[in-house]
């Protein structure tokens, strides 16, 4: 699970594939953990781009989950006020 969360946090499969110089299909197979040989590349990319990614995030995803929830919250509130959920579906009233 930490792998998928970090991939999403960094911008998705394509972005991470470019960072680690692998094809998208290889990155998509990282279900639980990101291979150690790629973790430093991702940490360096995050640091260089002002993204708050830490070594412990590769093993304990709770901090990232919280950060992503905070980032999503304002948009979710706007969507709900317009009668749309975060997936774009119209809410039932």
Biopython code that builds the backbone (N, CA, C, O; Angstrom):
import numpy as np
from Bio.PDB.StructureBuilder import StructureBuilder

atoms = [
    (1, "UNK", "N", (0.799, -1.202, 0.000)),
    (1, "UNK", "CA", (0.000, 0.000, 0.000)),
    (1, "UNK", "C", (0.846, 1.272, 0.000)),
    (1, "UNK", "O", (0.473, 2.224, -0.686)),
    (2, "UNK", "N", (1.969, 1.346, 0.733)),
    (2, "UNK", "CA", (2.748, 2.576, 0.674)),
    (2, "UNK", "C", (3.196, 2.925, -0.745)),
    (2, "UNK", "O", (3.271, 4.103, -1.093)),
    (3, "UNK", "N", (3.493, 1.921, -1.566)),
    (3, "UNK", "CA", (3.948, 2.201, -2.927)),
    (3, "UNK", "C", (2.883, 2.952, -3.714)),
    (3, "UNK", "O", (3.182, 3.972, -4.335)),
    (4, "UNK", "N", (1.669, 2.473, -3.698)),
    (4, "UNK", "CA", (0.592, 3.125, -4.458)),
    (4, "UNK", "C", (0.336, 4.541, -3.958)),
    (4, "UNK", "O", (0.079, 5.448, -4.750)),
    (5, "UNK", "N", (0.406, 4.725, -2.664)),
    (5, "UNK", "CA", (0.177, 6.038, -2.079)),
    (5, "UNK", "C", (1.277, 7.019, -2.492)),
    (5, "UNK", "O", (0.988, 8.159, -2.853)),
    (6, "UNK", "N", (2.519, 6.585, -2.439)),
    (6, "UNK", "CA", (3.636, 7.445, -2.834)),
    (6, "UNK", "C", (3.561, 7.766, -4.315)),
    (6, "UNK", "O", (3.808, 8.903, -4.715)),
    (7, "UNK", "N", (3.223, 6.783, -5.131)),
    (7, "UNK", "CA", (3.081, 7.016, -6.573)),
    (7, "UNK", "C", (2.020, 8.076, -6.827)),
    (7, "UNK", "O", (2.235, 8.996, -7.616)),
    (8, "UNK", "N", (0.896, 7.954, -6.174)),
    (8, "UNK", "CA", (-0.176, 8.939, -6.329)),
    (8, "UNK", "C", (0.279, 10.306, -5.832)),
    (8, "UNK", "O", (0.032, 11.320, -6.485)),
    (9, "UNK", "N", (0.936, 10.334, -4.690)),
    (9, "UNK", "CA", (1.404, 11.575, -4.072)),
    (9, "UNK", "C", (2.383, 12.317, -4.982)),
    (9, "UNK", "O", (2.384, 13.547, -5.025)),
    (10, "UNK", "N", (3.215, 11.570, -5.706)),
    (10, "UNK", "CA", (4.209, 12.187, -6.580)),
    (10, "UNK", "C", (3.677, 12.526, -7.966)),
    (10, "UNK", "O", (4.406, 13.091, -8.782)),
    (11, "UNK", "N", (2.434, 12.195, -8.245)),
    (11, "UNK", "CA", (1.855, 12.602, -9.519)),
    (11, "UNK", "C", (1.416, 11.483, -10.430)),
    (11, "UNK", "O", (0.941, 11.743, -11.535)),
    (12, "UNK", "N", (1.560, 10.247, -10.001)),
    (12, "UNK", "CA", (1.057, 9.140, -10.795)),
    (12, "UNK", "C", (2.139, 8.260, -11.388)),
    (12, "UNK", "O", (3.335, 8.523, -11.259)),
    (13, "UNK", "N", (1.680, 7.214, -12.037)),
    (13, "UNK", "CA", (2.583, 6.202, -12.595)),
    (13, "UNK", "C", (3.572, 6.779, -13.595)),
    (13, "UNK", "O", (4.766, 6.487, -13.526)),
    (14, "UNK", "N", (3.094, 7.588, -14.512)),
    (14, "UNK", "CA", (3.956, 8.125, -15.568)),
    (14, "UNK", "C", (5.064, 8.999, -14.981)),
    (14, "UNK", "O", (6.224, 8.893, -15.380)),
    (15, "UNK", "N", (4.701, 9.854, -14.039)),
    (15, "UNK", "CA", (5.690, 10.728, -13.410)),
    (15, "UNK", "C", (6.758, 9.909, -12.696)),
    (15, "UNK", "O", (7.951, 10.162, -12.862)),
    (16, "UNK", "N", (6.334, 8.935, -11.907)),
    (16, "UNK", "CA", (7.284, 8.113, -11.162)),
    (16, "UNK", "C", (8.141, 7.286, -12.115)),
    (16, "UNK", "O", (9.335, 7.112, -11.873)),
    (17, "UNK", "N", (7.563, 6.784, -13.176)),
    (17, "UNK", "CA", (8.329, 6.011, -14.158)),
    (17, "UNK", "C", (9.455, 6.853, -14.761)),
    (17, "UNK", "O", (10.569, 6.365, -14.950)),
    (18, "UNK", "N", (9.160, 8.104, -15.056)),
    (18, "UNK", "CA", (10.187, 8.999, -15.599)),
    (18, "UNK", "C", (11.283, 9.239, -14.558)),
    (18, "UNK", "O", (12.471, 9.201, -14.880)),
    (19, "UNK", "N", (10.882, 9.483, -13.324)),
    (19, "UNK", "CA", (11.853, 9.756, -12.254)),
    (19, "UNK", "C", (12.823, 8.592, -12.080)),
    (19, "UNK", "O", (14.031, 8.804, -11.967)),
    (20, "UNK", "N", (12.312, 7.375, -12.058)),
    (20, "UNK", "CA", (13.161, 6.199, -11.803)),
    (20, "UNK", "C", (13.672, 5.551, -13.090)),
    (20, "UNK", "O", (14.364, 4.534, -13.048)),
    (21, "UNK", "N", (13.329, 6.140, -14.219)),
    (21, "UNK", "CA", (13.777, 5.664, -15.531)),
    (21, "UNK", "C", (13.395, 4.208, -15.792)),
    (21, "UNK", "O", (14.213, 3.382, -16.197)),
    (22, "UNK", "N", (12.127, 3.936, -15.543)),
    (22, "UNK", "CA", (11.541, 2.627, -15.821)),
    (22, "UNK", "C", (10.263, 2.842, -16.612)),
    (22, "UNK", "O", (9.741, 3.956, -16.660)),
    (23, "UNK", "N", (9.754, 1.787, -17.233)),
    (23, "UNK", "CA", (8.495, 1.925, -17.958)),
    (23, "UNK", "C", (7.329, 1.885, -16.971)),
    (23, "UNK", "O", (7.448, 1.370, -15.860)),
    (24, "UNK", "N", (6.210, 2.439, -17.405)),
    (24, "UNK", "CA", (5.021, 2.546, -16.562)),
    (24, "UNK", "C", (4.563, 1.173, -16.076)),
    (24, "UNK", "O", (4.136, 1.034, -14.929)),
    (25, "UNK", "N", (4.646, 0.167, -16.929)),
    (25, "UNK", "CA", (4.180, -1.164, -16.513)),
    (25, "UNK", "C", (5.018, -1.720, -15.363)),
    (25, "UNK", "O", (4.487, -2.416, -14.498)),
    (26, "UNK", "N", (6.312, -1.425, -15.339)),
    (26, "UNK", "CA", (7.153, -1.871, -14.219)),
    (26, "UNK", "C", (6.726, -1.201, -12.925)),
    (26, "UNK", "O", (6.596, -1.858, -11.892)),
    (27, "UNK", "N", (6.508, 0.107, -12.979)),
    (27, "UNK", "CA", (6.102, 0.855, -11.789)),
    (27, "UNK", "C", (4.727, 0.391, -11.315)),
    (27, "UNK", "O", (4.468, 0.345, -10.112)),
    (28, "UNK", "N", (3.854, 0.050, -12.243)),
    (28, "UNK", "CA", (2.498, -0.370, -11.862)),
    (28, "UNK", "C", (2.492, -1.683, -11.078)),
    (28, "UNK", "O", (1.508, -1.999, -10.409)),
    (29, "UNK", "N", (3.568, -2.437, -11.156)),
    (29, "UNK", "CA", (3.659, -3.700, -10.415)),
    (29, "UNK", "C", (4.136, -3.520, -8.974)),
    (29, "UNK", "O", (4.196, -4.491, -8.220)),
    (30, "UNK", "N", (4.471, -2.306, -8.590)),
    (30, "UNK", "CA", (4.875, -2.040, -7.210)),
    (30, "UNK", "C", (3.619, -1.917, -6.372)),
    (30, "UNK", "O", (3.061, -0.826, -6.255)),
    (31, "UNK", "N", (3.171, -2.996, -5.796)),
    (31, "UNK", "CA", (1.925, -2.976, -5.033)),
    (31, "UNK", "C", (2.135, -2.566, -3.584)),
    (31, "UNK", "O", (1.424, -1.700, -3.073)),
    (32, "UNK", "N", (3.092, -3.174, -2.929)),
    (32, "UNK", "CA", (3.270, -2.919, -1.504)),
    (32, "UNK", "C", (4.412, -1.947, -1.226)),
    (32, "UNK", "O", (4.226, -0.947, -0.532)),
    (33, "UNK", "N", (5.570, -2.237, -1.757)),
    (33, "UNK", "CA", (6.729, -1.404, -1.459)),
    (33, "UNK", "C", (7.476, -1.032, -2.722)),
    (33, "UNK", "O", (7.502, -1.785, -3.696)),
    (34, "UNK", "N", (8.080, 0.136, -2.689)),
    (34, "UNK", "CA", (8.922, 0.602, -3.790)),
    (34, "UNK", "C", (10.304, -0.012, -3.574)),
    (34, "UNK", "O", (10.846, 0.063, -2.471)),
    (35, "UNK", "N", (10.880, -0.618, -4.614)),
    (35, "UNK", "CA", (12.203, -1.222, -4.458)),
    (35, "UNK", "C", (13.211, -0.216, -3.891)),
    (35, "UNK", "O", (13.215, 0.956, -4.268)),
    (36, "UNK", "N", (14.051, -0.687, -2.992)),
    (36, "UNK", "CA", (15.013, 0.179, -2.304)),
    (36, "UNK", "C", (15.876, 0.971, -3.282)),
    (36, "UNK", "O", (16.217, 2.123, -3.015)),
    (37, "UNK", "N", (16.231, 0.362, -4.410)),
    (37, "UNK", "CA", (17.119, 1.051, -5.352)),
    (37, "UNK", "C", (16.464, 2.282, -5.981)),
    (37, "UNK", "O", (17.162, 3.106, -6.572)),
    (38, "UNK", "N", (15.142, 2.425, -5.868)),
    (38, "UNK", "CA", (14.452, 3.586, -6.437)),
    (38, "UNK", "C", (14.033, 4.613, -5.384)),
    (38, "UNK", "O", (13.666, 5.736, -5.726)),
    (39, "UNK", "N", (14.085, 4.243, -4.139)),
    (39, "UNK", "CA", (13.619, 5.147, -3.088)),
    (39, "UNK", "C", (14.425, 6.442, -3.035)),
    (39, "UNK", "O", (13.849, 7.520, -2.887)),
    (40, "UNK", "N", (15.750, 6.350, -3.153)),
    (40, "UNK", "CA", (16.576, 7.561, -3.084)),
    (40, "UNK", "C", (16.283, 8.502, -4.247)),
    (40, "UNK", "O", (16.269, 9.720, -4.069)),
    (41, "UNK", "N", (16.049, 7.952, -5.431)),
    (41, "UNK", "CA", (15.705, 8.795, -6.583)),
    (41, "UNK", "C", (14.422, 9.570, -6.315)),
    (41, "UNK", "O", (14.323, 10.753, -6.644)),
    (42, "UNK", "N", (13.446, 8.903, -5.721)),
    (42, "UNK", "CA", (12.169, 9.558, -5.429)),
    (42, "UNK", "C", (12.324, 10.607, -4.332)),
    (42, "UNK", "O", (11.716, 11.674, -4.403)),
    (43, "UNK", "N", (13.130, 10.310, -3.325)),
    (43, "UNK", "CA", (13.386, 11.288, -2.264)),
    (43, "UNK", "C", (14.108, 12.519, -2.814)),
    (43, "UNK", "O", (13.784, 13.649, -2.447)),
    (44, "UNK", "N", (15.074, 12.302, -3.683)),
    (44, "UNK", "CA", (15.805, 13.418, -4.288)),
    (44, "UNK", "C", (14.879, 14.261, -5.152)),
    (44, "UNK", "O", (14.911, 15.490, -5.085)),
    (45, "UNK", "N", (14.059, 13.612, -5.960)),
    (45, "UNK", "CA", (13.090, 14.333, -6.793)),
    (45, "UNK", "C", (12.156, 15.167, -5.924)),
    (45, "UNK", "O", (11.913, 16.339, -6.210)),
    (46, "UNK", "N", (11.640, 14.562, -4.873)),
    (46, "UNK", "CA", (10.715, 15.267, -3.986)),
    (46, "UNK", "C", (11.397, 16.481, -3.363)),
    (46, "UNK", "O", (10.823, 17.571, -3.341)),
    (47, "UNK", "N", (12.600, 16.304, -2.862)),
    (47, "UNK", "CA", (13.334, 17.423, -2.252)),
    (47, "UNK", "C", (13.550, 18.546, -3.267)),
    (47, "UNK", "O", (13.327, 19.717, -2.959)),
    (48, "UNK", "N", (13.980, 18.189, -4.467)),
    (48, "UNK", "CA", (14.259, 19.187, -5.505)),
    (48, "UNK", "C", (13.017, 19.929, -5.971)),
    (48, "UNK", "O", (13.118, 21.031, -6.510)),
    (49, "UNK", "N", (11.845, 19.333, -5.768)),
    (49, "UNK", "CA", (10.590, 19.937, -6.221)),
    (49, "UNK", "C", (9.707, 20.422, -5.070)),
    (49, "UNK", "O", (8.527, 20.717, -5.260)),
    (50, "UNK", "N", (10.290, 20.499, -3.886)),
    (50, "UNK", "CA", (9.553, 21.025, -2.737)),
    (50, "UNK", "C", (8.407, 20.146, -2.271)),
    (50, "UNK", "O", (7.422, 20.643, -1.723)),
    (51, "UNK", "N", (8.530, 18.854, -2.483)),
    (51, "UNK", "CA", (7.496, 17.901, -2.075)),
    (51, "UNK", "C", (7.923, 17.261, -0.760)),
    (51, "UNK", "O", (9.050, 16.782, -0.638)),
    (52, "UNK", "N", (7.044, 17.253, 0.205)),
    (52, "UNK", "CA", (7.350, 16.722, 1.536)),
    (52, "UNK", "C", (7.233, 15.199, 1.543)),
    (52, "UNK", "O", (6.191, 14.647, 1.896)),
    (53, "UNK", "N", (8.310, 14.533, 1.150)),
    (53, "UNK", "CA", (8.387, 13.069, 1.175)),
    (53, "UNK", "C", (9.569, 12.697, 2.056)),
    (53, "UNK", "O", (10.655, 13.259, 1.911)),
    (54, "UNK", "N", (9.371, 11.776, 2.946)),
    (54, "UNK", "CA", (10.399, 11.389, 3.917)),
    (54, "UNK", "C", (10.679, 9.892, 3.828)),
    (54, "UNK", "O", (9.818, 9.128, 3.391)),
    (55, "UNK", "N", (11.882, 9.462, 4.239)),
    (55, "UNK", "CA", (12.210, 8.030, 4.175)),
    (55, "UNK", "C", (11.189, 7.141, 4.881)),
    (55, "UNK", "O", (10.871, 6.057, 4.393)),
    (56, "UNK", "N", (10.681, 7.586, 6.008)),
    (56, "UNK", "CA", (9.723, 6.761, 6.749)),
    (56, "UNK", "C", (8.400, 6.580, 6.007)),
    (56, "UNK", "O", (7.656, 5.642, 6.293)),
    (57, "UNK", "N", (8.099, 7.472, 5.057)),
    (57, "UNK", "CA", (6.855, 7.356, 4.291)),
    (57, "UNK", "C", (6.817, 6.083, 3.447)),
    (57, "UNK", "O", (5.740, 5.620, 3.072)),
    (58, "UNK", "N", (7.983, 5.517, 3.147)),
    (58, "UNK", "CA", (8.039, 4.295, 2.354)),
    (58, "UNK", "C", (7.573, 3.074, 3.146)),
    (58, "UNK", "O", (7.302, 2.020, 2.571)),
    (59, "UNK", "N", (7.482, 3.222, 4.465)),
    (59, "UNK", "CA", (7.101, 2.094, 5.320)),
    (59, "UNK", "C", (5.879, 2.367, 6.184)),
    (59, "UNK", "O", (5.147, 1.445, 6.545)),
    (60, "UNK", "N", (5.661, 3.634, 6.511)),
    (60, "UNK", "CA", (4.539, 4.033, 7.365)),
    (60, "UNK", "C", (3.755, 5.128, 6.647)),
    (60, "UNK", "O", (4.108, 6.302, 6.757)),
    (61, "UNK", "N", (2.703, 4.774, 5.919)),
    (61, "UNK", "CA", (2.016, 5.719, 5.037)),
    (61, "UNK", "C", (1.029, 6.666, 5.718)),
    (61, "UNK", "O", (0.431, 7.506, 5.045)),
    (62, "UNK", "N", (0.845, 6.556, 7.014)),
    (62, "UNK", "CA", (-0.200, 7.342, 7.677)),
    (62, "UNK", "C", (0.000, 8.851, 7.505)),
    (62, "UNK", "O", (-0.974, 9.579, 7.313)),
    (63, "UNK", "N", (1.237, 9.327, 7.571)),
    (63, "UNK", "CA", (1.502, 10.760, 7.429)),
    (63, "UNK", "C", (1.103, 11.248, 6.036)),
    (63, "UNK", "O", (0.481, 12.301, 5.896)),
    (64, "UNK", "N", (1.460, 10.483, 5.016)),
    (64, "UNK", "CA", (1.092, 10.863, 3.649)),
    (64, "UNK", "C", (-0.417, 10.824, 3.454)),
    (64, "UNK", "O", (-0.985, 11.700, 2.801)),
    (65, "UNK", "N", (-1.061, 9.824, 4.011)),
    (65, "UNK", "CA", (-2.518, 9.749, 3.903)),
    (65, "UNK", "C", (-3.152, 10.999, 4.489)),
    (65, "UNK", "O", (-4.092, 11.551, 3.918)),
    (66, "UNK", "N", (-2.644, 11.437, 5.611)),
    (66, "UNK", "CA", (-3.163, 12.637, 6.258)),
    (66, "UNK", "C", (-2.909, 13.873, 5.401)),
    (66, "UNK", "O", (-3.802, 14.703, 5.231)),
    (67, "UNK", "N", (-1.700, 14.001, 4.861)),
    (67, "UNK", "CA", (-1.379, 15.142, 3.996)),
    (67, "UNK", "C", (-2.270, 15.178, 2.763)),
    (67, "UNK", "O", (-2.764, 16.237, 2.377)),
    (68, "UNK", "N", (-2.471, 14.027, 2.153)),
    (68, "UNK", "CA", (-3.290, 13.971, 0.948)),
    (68, "UNK", "C", (-4.742, 14.281, 1.264)),
    (68, "UNK", "O", (-5.427, 14.907, 0.455)),
    (69, "UNK", "N", (-5.222, 13.861, 2.412)),
    (69, "UNK", "CA", (-6.589, 14.165, 2.818)),
    (69, "UNK", "C", (-6.754, 15.666, 3.013)),
    (69, "UNK", "O", (-7.764, 16.240, 2.606)),
    (70, "UNK", "N", (-5.758, 16.306, 3.638)),
    (70, "UNK", "CA", (-5.804, 17.754, 3.846)),
    (70, "UNK", "C", (-5.816, 18.490, 2.518)),
    (70, "UNK", "O", (-6.540, 19.473, 2.362)),
    (71, "UNK", "N", (-5.017, 18.022, 1.553)),
    (71, "UNK", "CA", (-4.964, 18.662, 0.241)),
    (71, "UNK", "C", (-6.273, 18.497, -0.503)),
    (71, "UNK", "O", (-6.671, 19.384, -1.258)),
    (72, "UNK", "N", (-6.946, 17.381, -0.303)),
    (72, "UNK", "CA", (-8.186, 17.085, -1.007)),
    (72, "UNK", "C", (-9.383, 17.791, -0.370)),
    (72, "UNK", "O", (-10.375, 18.070, -1.044)),
    (73, "UNK", "N", (-9.289, 18.074, 0.904)),
    (73, "UNK", "CA", (-10.437, 18.607, 1.637)),
    (73, "UNK", "C", (-11.060, 19.859, 1.027)),
    (73, "UNK", "O", (-12.278, 19.881, 0.850)),
    (74, "UNK", "N", (-10.292, 20.908, 0.694)),
    (74, "UNK", "CA", (-10.941, 22.100, 0.138)),
    (74, "UNK", "C", (-11.715, 21.804, -1.142)),
    (74, "UNK", "O", (-12.822, 22.312, -1.322)),
    (75, "UNK", "N", (-11.156, 20.997, -2.027)),
    (75, "UNK", "CA", (-11.844, 20.649, -3.262)),
    (75, "UNK", "C", (-13.091, 19.840, -2.972)),
    (75, "UNK", "O", (-14.132, 20.057, -3.592)),
    (76, "UNK", "N", (-12.998, 18.916, -2.043)),
    (76, "UNK", "CA", (-14.165, 18.112, -1.684)),
    (76, "UNK", "C", (-15.297, 18.989, -1.177)),
    (76, "UNK", "O", (-16.462, 18.768, -1.508)),
    (77, "UNK", "N", (-14.948, 19.984, -0.373)),
    (77, "UNK", "CA", (-15.969, 20.891, 0.151)),
    (77, "UNK", "C", (-16.633, 21.670, -0.977)),
    (77, "UNK", "O", (-17.853, 21.839, -0.980)),
    (78, "UNK", "N", (-15.845, 22.145, -1.931)),
    (78, "UNK", "CA", (-16.393, 22.890, -3.070)),
    (78, "UNK", "C", (-17.304, 21.988, -3.890)),
    (78, "UNK", "O", (-18.411, 22.381, -4.256)),
    (79, "UNK", "N", (-16.834, 20.776, -4.178)),
    (79, "UNK", "CA", (-17.638, 19.834, -4.965)),
    (79, "UNK", "C", (-18.961, 19.541, -4.273)),
    (79, "UNK", "O", (-20.020, 19.577, -4.900)),
    (80, "UNK", "N", (-18.896, 19.250, -2.972)),
    (80, "UNK", "CA", (-20.121, 18.947, -2.240)),
    (80, "UNK", "C", (-21.074, 20.126, -2.248)),
    (80, "UNK", "O", (-22.288, 19.941, -2.333)),
    (81, "UNK", "N", (-20.539, 21.339, -2.159)),
    (81, "UNK", "CA", (-21.413, 22.511, -2.164)),
    (81, "UNK", "C", (-22.083, 22.693, -3.519)),
    (81, "UNK", "O", (-23.118, 23.350, -3.622)),
    (82, "UNK", "N", (-21.490, 22.110, -4.558)),
    (82, "UNK", "CA", (-22.045, 22.192, -5.914)),
    (82, "UNK", "C", (-22.859, 20.953, -6.273)),
    (82, "UNK", "O", (-23.362, 20.842, -7.391)),
    (83, "UNK", "N", (-22.990, 20.011, -5.316)),
    (83, "UNK", "CA", (-23.785, 18.815, -5.553)),
    (83, "UNK", "C", (-23.067, 17.719, -6.313)),
    (83, "UNK", "O", (-23.702, 16.883, -6.956)),
    (84, "UNK", "N", (-21.719, 17.719, -6.240)),
    (84, "UNK", "CA", (-20.920, 16.730, -6.947)),
    (84, "UNK", "C", (-19.942, 16.119, -5.952)),
    (84, "UNK", "O", (-19.368, 16.832, -5.128)),
    (85, "UNK", "N", (-19.744, 14.781, -6.025)),
    (85, "UNK", "CA", (-18.754, 14.181, -5.135)),
    (85, "UNK", "C", (-17.372, 14.250, -5.775)),
    (85, "UNK", "O", (-17.234, 14.747, -6.892)),
    (86, "UNK", "N", (-16.347, 13.758, -5.081)),
    (86, "UNK", "CA", (-14.968, 13.864, -5.554)),
    (86, "UNK", "C", (-14.698, 13.089, -6.844)),
    (86, "UNK", "O", (-13.680, 13.331, -7.493)),
    (87, "UNK", "N", (-15.572, 12.172, -7.231)),
    (87, "UNK", "CA", (-15.389, 11.423, -8.475)),
    (87, "UNK", "C", (-16.082, 12.092, -9.653)),
    (87, "UNK", "O", (-15.946, 11.651, -10.795)),
    (88, "UNK", "N", (-16.825, 13.157, -9.372)),
    (88, "UNK", "CA", (-17.542, 13.854, -10.434)),
    (88, "UNK", "C", (-18.989, 13.434, -10.568)),
    (88, "UNK", "O", (-19.711, 13.952, -11.420)),
    (89, "UNK", "N", (-19.425, 12.493, -9.729)),
    (89, "UNK", "CA", (-20.805, 12.020, -9.768)),
    (89, "UNK", "C", (-21.724, 12.997, -9.038)),
    (89, "UNK", "O", (-21.345, 13.581, -8.023)),
    (90, "UNK", "N", (-22.914, 13.164, -9.558)),
    (90, "UNK", "CA", (-23.898, 14.027, -8.917)),
    (90, "UNK", "C", (-24.398, 13.371, -7.643)),
    (90, "UNK", "O", (-24.739, 12.188, -7.629)),
    (91, "UNK", "N", (-24.438, 14.157, -6.567)),
    (91, "UNK", "CA", (-24.921, 13.641, -5.288)),
    (91, "UNK", "C", (-26.431, 13.581, -5.282)),
    (91, "UNK", "O", (-27.096, 14.439, -5.864)),
    (92, "UNK", "N", (-26.979, 12.567, -4.623)),
    (92, "UNK", "CA", (-28.426, 12.434, -4.474)),
    (92, "UNK", "C", (-28.893, 13.340, -3.348)),
    (92, "UNK", "O", (-28.251, 13.400, -2.300)),
    (93, "UNK", "N", (-29.980, 14.031, -3.541)),
    (93, "UNK", "CA", (-30.539, 14.882, -2.476)),
    (93, "UNK", "C", (-31.821, 14.292, -1.971)),
    (93, "UNK", "O", (-32.448, 14.856, -1.075)),
]
sb = StructureBuilder()
sb.init_structure("model")
sb.init_model(0)
sb.init_chain("A")
sb.init_seg("    ")
for serial, (resi, resn, name, xyz) in enumerate(atoms, 1):
    if name == "N":
        sb.init_residue(resn, " ", resi, " ")
    sb.init_atom(name, np.array(xyz, "f"), 0.0, 1.0, " ", f" {name:<3s}", serial, name[0])
structure = sb.get_structure()
